[in-house]
Amino acid sequence: MPPPAGYEALLREEIFVGIRNAGIRGFQGIQLLRREVGREFEFVTIMTFDSLDAVREFAGADYEAAVVPDKARAILSHFDERSQHYEVIEERHEQAR
C-alpha cells in the first residue's frame, strides 16, 4: 500500500514551510517519520526548539495541545490530541565512512 502522498505533500509544501517562515525564535528544525502499520501509515513529527519558551511561542500557552492545522485534520483518520515534550540530553552524529 503506498503512503498517502496528499498528507506528506501538505506537510512538506505548506505546513513545514509555514512553520519555517513564521520566524519562531528558538525553532531549530523539524523531522517527519513514517511507518506502515497494517493498512495505515503512522506519522511522527519531531520538532526541536532552543527552550520551552520557544515551544510556547509556537504552540501557545497550552503547549501540550497538539498543533494540527485544519487541512491536516481533514486528511488524517486520527491523531494524538496532546503532544509530548522531551529534553535532549545528548546527541551524537556519525560521519559516513
RAHUJO-V682511 format. One record per backbone hydrogen bond with DSSP energy under -1.0 kcal/mol. CO is the residue of the C=O (numbers start at 1). NH is the residue of the N-H. If there is no record, write none. Layout:
BEGIN
CO:NH ; CO:NH
END
This chain:
BEGIN
3:5 ; 4:8 ; 5:9 ; 6:10 ; 7:11 ; 8:12 ; 9:13 ; 10:14 ; 10:15 ; 11:16 ; 14:18 ; 15:19 ; 16:20 ; 17:21 ; 24:27 ; 26:50 ; 29:48 ; 31:46 ; 33:44 ; 35:42 ; 37:40 ; 40:37 ; 42:35 ; 44:33 ; 46:31 ; 48:28 ; 48:29 ; 51:55 ; 52:56 ; 53:57 ; 54:58 ; 55:59 ; 56:60 ; 61:63 ; 62:65 ; 64:83 ; 66:68 ; 69:73 ; 70:74 ; 72:76 ; 81:66
END
